[in-house]
Amino acid sequence: MKRRRFLQWAGGMAIAVSSPWRAIAQPDENPVDVYDRLKQALDLHFVIAGGNISIAIDGNPSTLDKNRIEAWVRRSATAIAAYFGRFSVEQWGLLVTLNDGERIGPATTWGHPTSITHVALGRNISDSALHHDWIMVHEMTHLALPTVPQSSKWFMEGNATYVEPIARAQVGQLTPQEVWRWAVEDMPKGQPRDGDEGLDHTHTWGRTYWGGAMYWLLAEIAIYKNSQGRYRLQDALRAINRKSGGNTSFWSVNQTIHIGDNAVRGDALASLYKRLKDRPVTIDLQGALQQLGISETDGVIRFDDNAPLANLRRSITTMEAPT
């Protein structure tokens, strides 16, 4: 059976769960408690790509636990730093709560007054599962953009869903085929259904994560086309990250996309937001993937290097300059 990424709502917050088969419930949590815990004794501290990372571990961690957690965080931070050109924020606190399980999650990230994340971790998790984890990179992506109003939660969740596998591929942690499988198989879950009122008004699981991810995929394509191959979405997101400083800033969506569009000399982000925010729009996802040269045959992701946007597809996962 295929292992699938699983995201859900719990306790009024978006969480990431490593198991594809069942939810891991998250109790209601006050971020103040996490902040207070991080002000106490820290177990690890290091700097990666301009980011000061402080980690507290609850659950009587052994030296082996600390070493495994540090390797896990460093690996994830390497991917994020490659995508954004630096670590997501200058200061980040991570609280890891160990339990007797073998899973990662739930995980939640906040941005006020400073950037913090709380994640549960089973001390019996395998080295392979930690090595191939996506949840930590997803949470680190949340750090990179400013916090927008709750009505536009899809903007942040969709961004983390879209960017996470790409960032990992850019440093060789995933193959391009693995990156694009989720677009082929999971993005259709983000299409509007009966009663949909647009991304800013329909807050279902599918629309929040996969509808949001489709917005960013369309933005990727539009930026490339509008700039005749000069820019990519990555350029816009880096500019937003630099200007905002990350999730400790409270910005409107319009303010955020204005910075991104200015960086790529266009209006792709604003045009797409205007088109999708207040009404249901069924996206020609198959057409977009065909332009990129992405298809699936008998369960195998295949690439067509003669497709109109094949150069963009290759550049997205390899950090090449688009041509």
N, C-alpha and C positions, 0 to 999 in steps of 0.2 A: 504494500500500500504506500502511496505517496505521502510524504510528510508535508503538511500544508501550514502556512502561517495562519495564526488565529488571533483576531483582535475582537474585543468586546467592550461593552459598557458595564461598569459595576460601581456601586456606591456613588453614582453621579459623576464619575470621572472616566476618562478613556484609559484603558489599561491594555497592556500587552501580555499575552499568555503563551508559553512555549509549547503547550500541548495542543495538537490539532484535534484531539478527541473530546475533551470535556473542559468546561470552564473551571477556573480556580477563583473562587469568590474572594473579593477584596472587601474587608470591613471598612466602614466609614473611617476616614483618617483625617486628622487635623494636621496640616503642614507645619504648624507651629511646633508640634511635638518632634517632628523631624529636624527642624532648625535647632531646637533645644538640644537634641541628642548630638548633633554635629558640632555644637559648641563645647562638648565634653571631650574626653580623650579620643584622639584619632589613631587609627592603626597604620595608615599608609598616607604618604604624601609624595608627589612627584610632579614634574613639569613636562608636558608634551606639547610641542608646537605652539608655545605661547600660552598654554592653558595650565593654571595651577589647580591640580586635582587633589582633593582631600577626601579620604575614605575612612568611615567608621564602620565597624563590623560588630553586630550584635549576635550572640549565640556562642560565646566562648570559642573563638576561632583558634585553630592550631596554626603552627608555622606553615604547614602545607596549605591550609585554607587561605592564608594571606597570600602566599606565593601564587596560588591558582587564580585568586581574584585579581591580583595585580596584573598577571599575564593577560587575563580576559579583558580588563579595562584598557590596557595598553594596546592590545590588538584592535579593539573597537575604535579607540581614539586615533589610531593611525589611519584608519579608513576615513573618518570624519575630517581629519586634518588635510588629507589629500584632496577631498572634494571641495572644502571651503578655503583651502590655502592656509589654514591655521586651525587650531582647536576652536570649537563652537563659541566659547566664552572665555574670559580671562580667569574667572574664579568659578569652580564647580565643586559642590559637596555631594558625595554619594554615601547613602546609608544602605548597607547590605545587611539584611536580616537572615541569618542561617536557620534552616529547619532540617528535619530528618528526611526530607523528600529527595527527589532526583530531577527536579524541574527548575526552570527559571520563571519568575513572575509570580504574582503581578508586579508591574512596575508603573510608577507615576512620577511625573516631573513637574516642578513648580518654578516660578521665576521671581518671587518676591518675598523678602527684599533682595535675596541673592538666588542664584541658580542652584537648585538641589534636585536630587532624584532619590527615590526610595525603591529598592528592588528586593524581592524575596529570592533566596537561592537555596536549593536543596544541597546539603553538603555531600550527598551521595551521587550527584550528577557526574556523568562521565566526562573525561577529558575531551572526548570527541564532541560531545554536545556543547561544551563551553567553547571549543575551537570554532564550531560552525554556527554559533549563536548569532541571531539578528536583532534580538530585543535591545541589547545595550546600544547598538548603533542607532536603532530607531529612537531611543530616548535621547541620545546625544544630538540627533538631528533636531529634536524639539528645542534644544537649547539655542539653536542658531538663529531662529527668526524671532521677531518681536511677538509678544502676546497680543492677539487680536480679540475682539468681542466674541462672547460665547456663541452668538448666532452664526459666526463664521468659523466654528470649530473645524469644519471640513478643510479649511485653508491650511491649518497646521497639521492635522492628522493626515491629510492627503499628501502634503509635502514630505512628511517623514516616511510614509508608505512608499512614495515614489523614489526618494533620494537614497534610502538605506541600502537597497541591493546594488545600486549604481556605485555608491561610495565603496562598497566592499569589492566590487569587481575591479575598480580602478587600481586597487592595490593587490590584485590577484587572489582575493579571498573567495571569489565566486567566478564561474565561467559566464560569458555572455549568454549562453543558452539558459543558465539558471536564472539570470536576471530577467530575461524576457518571458520565461514560462509563466510567471505570475501575471504578466500583462495579458497574455493570451487566455489563460484559464480563469483568472480571478477578477480582472478589471470589468468584465461584463456585469458583475454583481453591483456595480455602481450606476447602472443605467436607471433612469426614473421609472417608477411604477405608478399604478393608478393612485390618484390623490396627491401626487408630487406637486410641490409648489416652488421648486428651485432650490439650489444648494443652501442658500441662507435661511430657508424656511422648513426644510425637510431633513430632520436630524436622525435618520435611521442609520443603522450600522453600515449598510452597503453604500449609501450616499455619502456618509461622512468619510469613510476610508477610501473606498474604491472610486466613488464619484469625485472625491477630492483628488485622488491620484490621476484620474483622467484629465482633470483640469490642467495639472502640471505636465502631463504628456502632450496635450494639445499646445500648451505654452512652449514647450521644448521645440516642437515642430514649427510653430508660428514665428518664434524668434529667429530660428535658423533661416526660414524662407524670407522673412522680411528684411533680414540683414544680408541676404545673399551669401550665407555661409560664414559671415564674419563673427557672429556671436552665437552662444548657446545659453540655455537656461542657467547653467552653472555660473555664468558671468553675472546674471541678474541677481541670483541668490547670494553670491559673494558680496555684491554691492550692498544688498539689504543687510547682511550680517555685519559688515563693517560700519555702516551708518547707524544701525540700531544698537549694536553691542550685544544683541541676542535677546533672550526671552525675559530679561529684567525690564525691558521697555514695554509700555502699553501704547500700541499704535492701532489706528484704524486700518482696515484692509486697503482703502484707497491710498493712504499715506505709504503703506508698504509697497504696493505695486507701482506707485509713482517713482519711488527710488529705483526699483528694478527695471522699469521701462526706460528711465533716463539712462541707465547704465548700458543698455543695449540699443539705444537710439531708436526706440519704436514705441508702440502702444499695445503690444500683444497681450500683456497681462490685464490691462484695463479693459480692452475689448472683450476678452473672454469672460472676465468677471461680470461685465454689464450683460453679456449674453446669457450667462448661466445662473446668476444669483437669484433671480425672482421668478423664473418660470422653468418648467421641465423641458429639457432638450435632449433628445436621444442622439447620442454621439455615433458617428460612423467609425467605430473603433476598428472594425475589420479593414476599412479603407486606409486608416492611419497606419495600421501595422503593415499593410501591403506596401505602402509608400516606403516604409523603413526596410522592407524586405524580410519581414518576420512571418513565419507560418508554422503550423504544427501538423505533422503527418505521422499517423500511427504512434502518437505519444512522443515523437521526437521533434524538438524545436529546430527548424531549418532557417537558413539565411540565404537571401538572394542578393548577391553583390552587384547585380545589374539594376536593382530597384532605384527609383528616383532619389530616395533619401538614404541609400546604403552608407554613404560617407558619414552622415550624421549618426546613424546607428553605431557604426564602428567607433566614432569619436566619443560617444557618450560613455562607453564602458572601458575605454583605454586611455583617457586623458589626452588623446590626440587633438590637435587643432583641427576643427572642421574645415573641409575644403569644398 
